[in-house]
Amino acid sequence: MVDSVGKTVKIEGRVSGSQPLTVTWYKDNSEIYGSDKYDVSFHNNMAVLCVRDSSTYDSGEYTCTASNEAGEFDIPLEPTTVNEGEKLSIKCHVIGSAPLNIQWMKDRRELTSSGNTRITFVGGNASLEVSSASKSDAGDYLCKASNANGSNFCKSRVTVTGALHGNLSSFTFHIKCLHCIVTTERDVFHQTGILLSKLSKKVFSVIWAFKMI
């Protein structure tokens, strides 16, 4: 620093490691922050510290440290509802220092790829799929990401509803009258019958009413 009084002194170093990396500069063990005096930057794995208008006061020991984080979920799991028999798919995205270990749990029990359950982790995308969901697949799911720096997790509630048997509006029905009741006091005509769906072969009970004229 003595030969650079009044000038800008540039200190730099190359850093390697898994992204994202956090770089911190210190002078005599005291952290340095970006300011009018110091310019701190980190691009393309190159850490740079510029000391503006340097003076003898700026003499000392400068050090640079680089650290990375435990797995972090930038796109976490979301609550999911699926019909019974349909494919269940829940996924999230993880960032952090490699190697990352992904663990899935349901109601505090660890899950593995087996049977109709498939677990994958590719390009930061953690995914769990169940080819045909059943009522037993409903519950609380947890995805945990861990590495040498620590661990993190996110959760999702999965709801499995009853299976659907088609859209009633698209069915063709036959109507068969079972009995008729006329109530003269209220002047209302009630009729009860059944609807038989050609598509589902299921019987639906119906009641309709007409105002007498």
VOPAGU-2260 file (C-alpha; in pm, 1 decimal, decimal comma):
REM VOPAGU-2260
SITE   aa  ch    i         X         Y         Z
SITE  MET   A    0       0,0       0,0       0,0
SITE  VAL   A    1     291,0     236,2      68,1
SITE  ASP   A    2     379,5     266,4    -301,8
SITE  SER   A    3      14,0     310,3    -400,7
SITE  VAL   A    4     -95,4     597,9    -179,6
SITE  GLY   A    5    -376,3     792,6    -344,0
SITE  LYS   A    6    -438,6     523,5    -603,3
SITE  THR   A    7    -690,4     241,3    -635,9
SITE  VAL   A    8    -545,6     -90,5    -524,6
SITE  LYS   A    9    -695,2    -405,8    -677,3
SITE  ILE   A   10    -678,1    -744,5    -503,0
SITE  GLU   A   11    -821,7   -1051,1    -673,4
SITE  GLY   A   12    -831,7   -1426,9    -647,0
SITE  ARG   A   13    -993,1   -1715,2    -829,6
SITE  VAL   A   14   -1245,3   -1926,5    -638,9
SITE  SER   A   15   -1364,3   -2277,2    -722,3
SITE  GLY   A   16   -1659,5   -2466,0    -583,9
SITE  SER   A   17   -2021,8   -2557,6    -642,6
SITE  GLN   A   18   -2264,6   -2274,5    -703,6
SITE  PRO   A   19   -2410,6   -2071,7    -547,7
SITE  LEU   A   20   -2094,6   -1934,3    -381,8
SITE  THR   A   21   -2079,5   -1647,1    -133,6
SITE  VAL   A   22   -1755,3   -1449,0    -118,5
SITE  THR   A   23   -1654,1   -1241,2     185,3
SITE  TRP   A   24   -1351,5   -1013,6     224,1
SITE  TYR   A   25   -1174,4    -931,0     552,5
SITE  LYS   A   26    -911,7    -679,5     659,4
SITE  ASP   A   27    -727,9    -783,4     974,5
SITE  ASN   A   28   -1014,6   -1026,3    1049,5
SITE  SER   A   29   -1280,8    -752,4    1016,8
SITE  GLU   A   30   -1538,0    -801,2     738,2
SITE  ILE   A   31   -1529,4    -556,2     447,7
SITE  TYR   A   32   -1850,9    -435,0     285,1
SITE  GLY   A   33   -1905,2    -256,2     -44,1
SITE  SER   A   34   -1886,9     121,3       4,8
SITE  ASP   A   35   -1737,0     439,5    -138,1
SITE  LYS   A   36   -1405,7     310,1      -5,9
SITE  TYR   A   37   -1433,1     -55,2    -112,0
SITE  ASP   A   38   -1567,2    -211,4    -429,5
SITE  VAL   A   39   -1641,9    -583,3    -388,3
SITE  SER   A   40   -1735,2    -803,0    -683,9
SITE  PHE   A   41   -1752,9   -1169,1    -780,3
SITE  HIS   A   42   -1793,7   -1274,9   -1145,2
SITE  ASN   A   43   -1692,9   -1589,5   -1332,4
SITE  ASN   A   44   -1535,9   -1735,6   -1017,1
SITE  MET   A   45   -1310,0   -1430,5    -981,6
SITE  ALA   A   46   -1330,6   -1245,2    -648,7
SITE  VAL   A   47   -1213,5    -883,8    -668,1
SITE  LEU   A   48   -1158,8    -618,6    -401,1
SITE  CYS   A   49   -1074,5    -260,9    -502,9
SITE  VAL   A   50    -953,0     -15,4    -239,9
SITE  ARG   A   51   -1007,5     340,8    -359,7
SITE  ASP   A   52    -785,7     636,3    -268,8
SITE  SER   A   53    -555,4     411,2     -69,6
SITE  SER   A   54    -350,9     536,2     223,2
SITE  THR   A   55    -113,5     395,4     482,3
SITE  TYR   A   56    -423,5     335,5     694,4
SITE  ASP   A   57    -528,7      70,0     442,8
SITE  SER   A   58    -217,6    -138,6     509,1
SITE  GLY   A   59    -290,7    -476,3     669,9
SITE  GLU   A   60    -374,7    -839,2     605,2
SITE  TYR   A   61    -654,3    -898,7     352,3
SITE  THR   A   62    -823,4   -1236,5     326,1
SITE  CYS   A   63   -1104,3   -1374,8     113,7
SITE  THR   A   64   -1334,0   -1663,8     202,0
SITE  ALA   A   65   -1584,2   -1848,4     -18,3
SITE  SER   A   66   -1872,7   -2058,0     109,4
SITE  ASN   A   67   -2171,0   -2234,3     -38,9
SITE  GLU   A   68   -2505,6   -2329,7     110,8
SITE  ALA   A   69   -2700,6   -2635,7     197,9
SITE  GLY   A   70   -2974,3   -2738,2     -44,3
SITE  GLU   A   71   -3236,6   -2467,2     -88,8
SITE  PHE   A   72   -3579,1   -2506,8    -248,8
SITE  ASP   A   73   -3627,8   -2216,0    -490,2
SITE  ILE   A   74   -3945,9   -2389,4    -618,5
SITE  PRO   A   75   -4102,7   -2573,8    -320,4
SITE  LEU   A   76   -4372,9   -2840,5    -313,8
SITE  GLU   A   77   -4736,3   -2729,4    -339,6
SITE  PRO   A   78   -5059,9   -2881,4    -200,7
SITE  THR   A   79   -5194,1   -3133,6    -453,3
SITE  THR   A   80   -5534,1   -3292,9    -511,4
SITE  VAL   A   81   -5573,1   -3595,4    -739,2
SITE  ASN   A   82   -5859,8   -3832,6    -819,7
SITE  GLU   A   83   -5832,2   -4195,3    -716,3
SITE  GLY   A   84   -5680,9   -4399,5    -998,9
SITE  GLU   A   85   -5512,9   -4100,1   -1161,4
SITE  LYS   A   86   -5138,5   -4029,9   -1172,2
SITE  LEU   A   87   -5000,9   -3843,7    -871,3
SITE  SER   A   88   -4702,8   -3617,3    -942,1
SITE  ILE   A   89   -4536,1   -3378,7    -696,0
SITE  LYS   A   90   -4211,7   -3199,0    -767,0
SITE  CYS   A   91   -3981,1   -2922,9    -650,3
SITE  HIS   A   92   -3651,3   -2762,8    -756,4
SITE  VAL   A   93   -3338,3   -2763,0    -540,9
SITE  ILE   A   94   -3022,1   -2554,0    -558,4
SITE  GLY   A   95   -2711,3   -2610,0    -349,8
SITE  SER   A   96   -2360,6   -2747,6    -340,3
SITE  ALA   A   97   -2304,6   -3090,6    -491,4
SITE  PRO   A   98   -2328,6   -3365,5    -404,8
SITE  LEU   A   99   -2690,3   -3322,7    -296,2
SITE  ASN   A  100   -2880,8   -3607,5    -135,8
SITE  ILE   A  101   -3260,0   -3609,5    -183,0
SITE  GLN   A  102   -3488,8   -3795,4      56,4
SITE  TRP   A  103   -3867,0   -3830,5      30,4
SITE  MET   A  104   -4093,7   -3907,6     324,7
SITE  LYS   A  105   -4468,5   -3958,7     369,7
SITE  ASP   A  106   -4618,7   -3922,1     714,7
SITE  ARG   A  107   -4264,1   -3946,9     860,1
SITE  ARG   A  108   -4182,4   -4270,1     672,8
SITE  GLU   A  109   -3911,0   -4277,2     407,0
SITE  LEU   A  110   -4016,9   -4353,4      49,9
SITE  THR   A  111   -3817,2   -4530,5    -219,9
SITE  SER   A  112   -3873,8   -4612,0    -585,8
SITE  SER   A  113   -4072,5   -4936,4    -588,6
SITE  GLY   A  114   -4394,5   -5074,0    -733,6
SITE  ASN   A  115   -4597,0   -4787,2    -876,0
SITE  THR   A  116   -4382,4   -4521,9    -699,9
SITE  ARG   A  117   -4101,3   -4354,5    -896,4
SITE  ILE   A  118   -3852,5   -4107,8    -745,6
SITE  THR   A  119   -3607,9   -3906,2    -958,9
SITE  PHE   A  120   -3361,8   -3617,9    -915,5
SITE  VAL   A  121   -3226,0   -3470,2   -1238,1
SITE  GLY   A  122   -3089,2   -3121,7   -1299,6
SITE  GLY   A  123   -3206,5   -2994,8    -963,0
SITE  ASN   A  124   -3561,6   -3124,5   -1022,0
SITE  ALA   A  125   -3679,3   -3359,3    -746,2
SITE  SER   A  126   -3987,9   -3556,3    -845,8
SITE  LEU   A  127   -4212,3   -3822,3    -693,6
SITE  GLU   A  128   -4473,7   -3999,8    -906,1
SITE  VAL   A  129   -4737,8   -4260,1    -823,8
SITE  SER   A  130   -4877,0   -4418,9   -1140,7
SITE  SER   A  131   -5222,9   -4486,5    -994,2
SITE  ALA   A  132   -5316,6   -4297,5    -678,2
SITE  SER   A  133   -5524,1   -4462,7    -406,2
SITE  LYS   A  134   -5673,7   -4336,8     -81,0
SITE  SER   A  135   -5368,1   -4465,1     104,5
SITE  ASP   A  136   -5147,5   -4221,8     -93,2
SITE  ALA   A  137   -5314,5   -3922,9      73,6
SITE  GLY   A  138   -5111,2   -3756,5     348,0
SITE  ASP   A  139   -4822,1   -3522,8     424,6
SITE  TYR   A  140   -4518,4   -3549,0     197,3
SITE  LEU   A  141   -4172,1   -3410,2     271,1
SITE  CYS   A  142   -3872,0   -3363,4      43,1
SITE  LYS   A  143   -3537,2   -3319,3     218,7
SITE  ALA   A  144   -3217,5   -3198,6      49,9
SITE  SER   A  145   -2883,5   -3231,8     227,1
SITE  ASN   A  146   -2512,7   -3189,2     159,1
SITE  ALA   A  147   -2193,9   -3133,9     357,2
SITE  ASN   A  148   -2314,7   -2784,0     455,0
SITE  GLY   A  149   -2643,9   -2890,8     609,0
SITE  SER   A  150   -3000,1   -2976,2     509,2
SITE  ASN   A  151   -3332,4   -2816,9     419,5
SITE  PHE   A  152   -3681,1   -2944,3     342,7
SITE  CYS   A  153   -4024,1   -2851,0     208,1
SITE  LYS   A  154   -4367,0   -3010,5     260,0
SITE  SER   A  155   -4688,4   -3077,6      70,4
SITE  ARG   A  156   -5034,1   -3206,1     164,2
SITE  VAL   A  157   -5172,7   -3457,4     -88,8
SITE  THR   A  158   -5548,6   -3521,4    -107,3
SITE  VAL   A  159   -5695,1   -3817,6    -298,0
SITE  THR   A  160   -6062,5   -3786,6    -388,7
SITE  GLY   A  161   -6307,0   -4056,4    -502,6
SITE  ALA   A  162   -6283,0   -4185,2    -858,3
SITE  LEU   A  163   -6499,3   -4015,4   -1120,5
SITE  HIS   A  164   -6722,3   -4222,7   -1349,4
SITE  GLY   A  165   -6769,6   -3970,8   -1622,5
SITE  ASN   A  166   -6954,2   -3644,5   -1680,7
SITE  LEU   A  167   -7328,7   -3671,3   -1615,1
SITE  SER   A  168   -7402,1   -3397,3   -1866,4
SITE  SER   A  169   -7280,6   -3621,6   -2149,4
SITE  PHE   A  170   -7494,2   -3922,9   -2052,0
SITE  THR   A  171   -7807,7   -4041,8   -2233,2
SITE  PHE   A  172   -8086,0   -4134,7   -1991,9
SITE  HIS   A  173   -8405,5   -4340,1   -2003,9
SITE  ILE   A  174   -8682,1   -4214,9   -1772,8
SITE  LYS   A  175   -8927,3   -4452,7   -1607,7
SITE  CYS   A  176   -9209,4   -4319,3   -1395,6
SITE  LEU   A  177   -9253,2   -4501,2   -1066,7
SITE  HIS   A  178   -9544,4   -4314,5    -910,8
SITE  CYS   A  179   -9721,3   -3978,6    -916,3
SITE  ILE   A  180   -9859,5   -3772,4    -631,0
SITE  VAL   A  181  -10090,5   -3472,2    -671,4
SITE  THR   A  182  -10128,8   -3235,4    -380,2
SITE  THR   A  183  -10429,1   -3014,3    -450,0
SITE  GLU   A  184  -10382,1   -2798,8    -142,5
SITE  ARG   A  185  -10046,4   -2670,1    -262,3
SITE  ASP   A  186  -10135,2   -2716,4    -626,1
SITE  VAL   A  187   -9801,3   -2887,5    -691,4
SITE  PHE   A  188   -9743,3   -3204,2    -893,4
SITE  HIS   A  189   -9464,2   -3434,1    -770,4
SITE  GLN   A  190   -9324,7   -3722,3    -967,2
SITE  THR   A  191   -9049,7   -3964,8    -873,8
SITE  GLY   A  192   -8854,0   -4172,3   -1118,3
SITE  ILE   A  193   -8518,6   -4321,8   -1202,1
SITE  LEU   A  194   -8246,7   -4228,8   -1446,0
SITE  LEU   A  195   -8055,3   -4511,4   -1607,7
SITE  SER   A  196   -7725,1   -4412,7   -1768,5
SITE  LYS   A  197   -7635,8   -4603,8   -2082,6
SITE  LEU   A  198   -7270,4   -4522,1   -2027,3
SITE  SER   A  199   -7219,3   -4608,2   -1661,9
SITE  LYS   A  200   -7510,4   -4854,7   -1618,4
SITE  LYS   A  201   -7576,1   -4689,1   -1282,3
SITE  VAL   A  202   -7919,7   -4593,0   -1149,5
SITE  PHE   A  203   -7980,3   -4241,7   -1019,1
SITE  SER   A  204   -8287,5   -4145,9    -811,7
SITE  VAL   A  205   -8452,8   -3820,4    -912,4
SITE  ILE   A  206   -8746,9   -3607,9    -798,9
SITE  TRP   A  207   -8898,4   -3329,7   -1005,9
SITE  ALA   A  208   -9199,1   -3100,8    -959,3
SITE  PHE   A  209   -9435,5   -2900,2   -1179,3
SITE  LYS   A  210   -9663,1   -2610,4   -1093,0
SITE  MET   A  211  -10020,0   -2693,1   -1195,1
SITE  ILE   A  212  -10190,0   -2442,9   -1432,2
